[in-house]
Amino acid sequence: MRPLILVSNDDSVNAAGLEALISMLSPFGDLFVVAPDVPRSGASHALTVTSPITADKLRESEGLVIYSCSGTPTDCVKLAMSCLLPRQPDLMVSGINHGSNSSVSVIYSGTMGAAIEAAMLGMPSIGFSLCDHSADADFSASVRYGKTIVQEVLRGGIPKGISLNVNIPALPFDKIRGIRVCRQNRGMWNEDFVMKPDPLTGEKLYWLTGYYHNEEEGAEGTDETVLSRGYISIVPTHFDLTAYGIIEVIKRFEKL
């Protein structure tokens, strides 16, 4: 029996990155796609809890089923596992995202939200992101390197509860220098809102803007550094947010 691969994203079921991902994964197994009906970038690990969600089958052919879901990327994974899939998937893959999910962006990413949810449910999972936000982004290098990464995960596996956060620099295939396993870079998005009134009603509309502040510019072994040097970054990611190194520091609270 061919492996069954669950596929999702946060850029919507109509995204070019999803089509590229389907092309990348089809040689490895049967694909079951459940993706948001509209873009859900920045959805993080959000769930839809105050209203029902829908799932409409858009396509079914040999080795490929595609559903459009009205919920978040995490909803897509949960619904697939609970109601839609014929059996437990062998792998879950999310993406290919338009834009980087390195450093702190992993916290906000719907792409990684879906992948981490899959890891929580016991599946090996990978989130792929291309560091290019343009509508006509070239996913060819992502597909070629992504095949190698997927093949290795299917062959050798990854520890339970771990999701691989893979970011690919916006470079041609022959300019990418290789793959580096690294840690998440410390940095923050400095955000601001720009107010522009609605030209018809005068209502105040606030648009999110901002820039990334790298708190350890050039630090060795971080995703931001290896990406800047032309390498693909792989950061092993999990859902345990415990700051283990601080537990002993704050033991004093037990004496209050």
C-alpha positions as CSV (number, residue, x, y, z in Angstrom):
1,M,0.0,0.0,0.0
2,R,1.4,3.4,-1.0
3,P,2.0,5.9,1.9
4,L,-0.9,8.2,2.6
5,I,0.1,11.9,2.9
6,L,-2.1,14.5,4.5
7,V,-1.5,18.0,2.9
8,S,-2.6,21.4,4.0
9,N,-1.4,25.1,4.0
10,D,-2.5,28.6,5.0
11,D,-2.4,30.3,1.6
12,S,-5.7,28.6,0.5
13,V,-6.7,25.6,-1.6
14,N,-6.1,27.7,-4.7
15,A,-2.5,28.8,-3.9
16,A,0.4,28.2,-6.3
17,G,2.5,26.9,-3.5
18,L,-0.1,24.1,-2.8
19,E,0.0,23.0,-6.4
20,A,3.7,22.9,-6.3
21,L,3.5,20.8,-3.1
22,I,1.1,18.4,-4.7
23,S,3.5,18.0,-7.7
24,M,6.4,17.4,-5.2
25,L,4.6,14.8,-3.1
26,S,2.7,12.8,-5.8
27,P,5.6,10.4,-6.5
28,F,5.7,9.4,-2.8
29,G,2.2,8.3,-2.0
30,D,-1.5,9.0,-2.2
31,L,-2.4,12.6,-1.3
32,F,-5.3,13.8,0.8
33,V,-5.5,17.5,0.7
34,V,-7.6,19.6,3.1
35,A,-6.8,23.3,2.8
36,P,-8.6,26.6,3.7
37,D,-11.0,28.0,1.2
38,V,-9.5,31.5,1.6
39,P,-6.0,32.7,2.6
40,R,-5.4,32.2,6.4
41,S,-1.9,33.6,6.7
42,G,-1.1,34.5,10.3
43,A,-3.7,32.1,11.7
44,S,-1.1,30.4,13.9
45,H,-2.7,27.5,15.8
46,A,-6.2,29.1,15.8
47,L,-9.3,27.0,16.0
48,T,-12.9,27.8,14.9
49,V,-15.0,27.3,18.1
50,T,-17.9,29.8,17.8
51,S,-19.3,28.5,14.5
52,P,-19.4,25.3,12.4
53,I,-17.1,24.7,9.5
54,T,-17.6,23.2,6.1
55,A,-15.6,20.9,3.9
56,D,-16.3,20.5,0.2
57,K,-14.7,17.9,-2.0
58,L,-13.2,19.7,-5.1
59,R,-11.5,16.9,-6.8
60,E,-10.9,13.2,-6.6
61,S,-8.7,11.1,-9.0
62,E,-6.3,8.2,-8.7
63,G,-4.0,9.0,-5.7
64,L,-5.4,12.5,-5.1
65,V,-8.3,13.9,-3.1
66,I,-8.8,17.6,-2.5
67,Y,-11.1,19.3,0.0
68,S,-11.7,23.0,0.6
69,C,-12.4,23.8,4.2
70,S,-13.9,27.0,5.7
71,G,-11.8,26.8,8.8
72,T,-8.2,27.5,9.8
73,P,-5.2,25.4,8.9
74,T,-5.4,23.7,12.3
75,D,-9.1,23.0,11.7
76,C,-8.2,21.4,8.4
77,V,-5.9,18.9,10.1
78,K,-8.3,18.2,12.9
79,L,-11.3,17.7,10.6
80,A,-9.3,15.5,8.3
81,M,-8.2,13.2,11.1
82,S,-11.6,13.1,12.7
83,C,-13.9,12.8,9.8
84,L,-12.4,12.7,6.3
85,L,-9.3,10.5,6.1
86,P,-9.7,6.8,5.3
87,R,-6.8,5.8,7.6
88,Q,-4.0,7.3,9.7
89,P,-1.6,9.2,7.4
90,D,2.1,8.2,7.2
91,L,3.1,11.8,6.9
92,M,1.6,15.3,7.0
93,V,3.1,18.1,4.9
94,S,2.1,21.8,4.9
95,G,2.9,24.6,2.4
96,I,4.6,25.5,0.3
97,N,4.2,28.9,2.0
98,H,4.6,32.2,0.2
99,G,7.2,33.9,2.5
100,S,9.6,32.8,5.2
101,N,8.5,31.2,8.5
102,S,11.9,31.4,10.1
103,S,12.7,32.8,13.5
104,V,9.7,34.1,15.5
105,S,7.4,33.9,12.4
106,V,6.9,30.2,13.3
107,I,4.7,31.4,16.1
108,Y,2.3,33.3,13.8
109,S,2.4,30.8,10.9
110,G,-0.7,29.0,9.9
111,T,1.5,26.8,7.7
112,M,3.4,25.6,10.8
113,G,0.2,25.6,12.9
114,A,-1.1,22.8,10.7
115,A,2.2,20.9,10.8
116,I,2.6,21.2,14.5
117,E,-1.0,20.1,15.0
118,A,-0.2,17.0,13.0
119,A,2.8,16.3,15.2
120,M,0.6,16.6,18.2
121,L,-1.7,14.0,16.7
122,G,1.2,11.6,16.3
123,M,2.2,12.1,12.6
124,P,5.6,13.0,11.4
125,S,5.2,16.4,9.7
126,I,7.0,19.0,7.6
127,G,6.2,22.6,7.0
128,F,7.8,24.1,3.8
129,S,8.2,27.8,3.2
130,L,9.8,29.7,0.4
131,C,11.3,33.1,1.3
132,D,9.4,34.9,-1.4
133,H,6.1,36.7,-1.0
134,S,5.6,37.6,-4.7
135,A,2.6,36.2,-6.5
136,D,4.8,34.8,-9.2
137,A,7.3,33.1,-6.9
138,D,9.3,30.3,-8.4
139,F,8.8,27.1,-6.5
140,S,11.0,24.9,-8.7
141,A,14.0,24.8,-6.3
142,S,11.6,24.2,-3.4
143,V,10.2,21.2,-5.2
144,R,13.5,19.6,-6.1
145,Y,15.0,20.0,-2.6
146,G,11.7,19.2,-1.0
147,K,11.6,15.8,-2.6
148,T,14.9,14.9,-1.0
149,I,13.7,16.0,2.4
150,V,10.4,14.1,2.1
151,Q,12.2,11.0,0.9
152,E,14.5,11.0,3.9
153,V,11.6,11.5,6.4
154,L,9.7,8.6,4.9
155,R,12.9,6.5,4.9
156,G,14.3,7.3,8.3
157,G,11.5,8.9,10.2
158,I,11.7,11.7,12.7
159,P,11.0,11.6,16.5
160,K,7.4,11.5,17.6
161,G,6.0,15.0,18.3
162,I,8.5,16.8,16.1
163,S,7.7,18.9,13.1
164,L,10.4,20.0,10.7
165,N,10.2,23.8,9.9
166,V,11.9,24.0,6.4
167,N,12.7,27.4,4.9
168,I,14.0,27.7,1.4
169,P,15.9,30.9,0.2
170,A,14.5,32.6,-2.9
171,L,17.3,31.4,-5.1
172,P,17.6,29.3,-8.3
173,F,18.3,25.6,-7.7
174,D,22.0,25.9,-8.7
175,K,22.6,28.8,-6.3
176,I,21.3,27.0,-3.2
177,R,24.4,25.8,-1.3
178,G,22.8,22.9,0.5
179,I,20.8,22.1,3.7
180,R,21.6,23.0,7.3
181,V,19.9,21.8,10.4
182,C,19.8,24.7,12.9
183,R,18.0,26.4,15.7
184,Q,15.4,29.2,15.6
185,N,16.9,32.7,15.5
186,R,16.0,35.1,18.3
187,G,14.3,38.1,16.9
188,M,11.0,40.0,16.9
189,W,8.6,41.7,14.5
190,N,8.3,45.4,15.4
191,E,4.7,46.1,14.3
192,D,2.8,49.3,13.7
193,F,-0.6,50.1,12.4
194,V,-1.2,52.7,9.6
195,M,-4.6,54.3,9.7
196,K,-6.3,55.1,6.4
197,P,-9.9,56.2,6.4
198,D,-12.4,54.4,4.2
199,P,-12.9,56.6,1.1
200,L,-16.6,55.9,1.1
201,T,-17.6,56.0,4.7
202,G,-14.8,57.8,6.4
203,E,-14.5,54.9,8.9
204,K,-11.0,54.5,10.4
205,L,-9.2,51.5,8.9
206,Y,-6.0,50.2,10.5
207,W,-3.5,48.3,8.4
208,L,-0.7,46.2,10.0
209,T,2.8,47.0,9.0
210,G,6.2,46.3,10.5
211,Y,9.7,45.0,10.1
212,Y,11.8,42.2,11.5
213,H,14.4,43.0,14.1
214,N,17.2,40.4,14.3
215,E,18.4,40.2,17.9
216,E,21.5,38.1,17.0
217,E,22.6,39.2,13.6
218,G,25.1,36.7,12.1
219,A,24.9,34.2,14.9
220,E,26.1,30.8,13.9
221,G,23.7,27.9,13.7
222,T,20.5,29.9,13.3
223,D,17.9,29.7,10.6
224,E,18.2,33.4,9.7
225,T,22.0,33.1,9.3
226,V,22.0,30.0,7.2
227,L,19.3,31.4,4.9
228,S,21.3,34.6,4.4
229,R,24.2,32.4,3.3
230,G,22.1,30.6,0.7
231,Y,21.3,27.4,2.6
232,I,18.0,25.8,3.3
233,S,17.2,25.8,7.0
234,I,15.6,22.9,8.9
235,V,14.6,23.6,12.5
236,P,13.1,20.7,14.5
237,T,10.0,22.2,16.2
238,H,7.7,20.9,18.9
239,F,4.7,22.2,20.9
240,D,6.3,22.1,24.3
241,L,6.8,25.8,25.2
242,T,8.3,25.1,28.7
243,A,11.3,27.2,29.4
244,Y,13.2,24.4,31.1
245,G,16.3,26.4,32.0
246,I,14.2,28.8,34.1
247,I,12.4,26.2,36.3
248,E,15.1,26.2,39.0
249,V,15.4,30.0,38.8
250,I,11.8,30.5,39.8
251,K,11.5,27.7,42.4
252,R,11.4,30.5,44.9
253,F,7.7,30.9,44.1
254,E,7.1,27.6,45.8
255,K,8.0,29.2,49.1
256,L,5.4,32.0,48.9
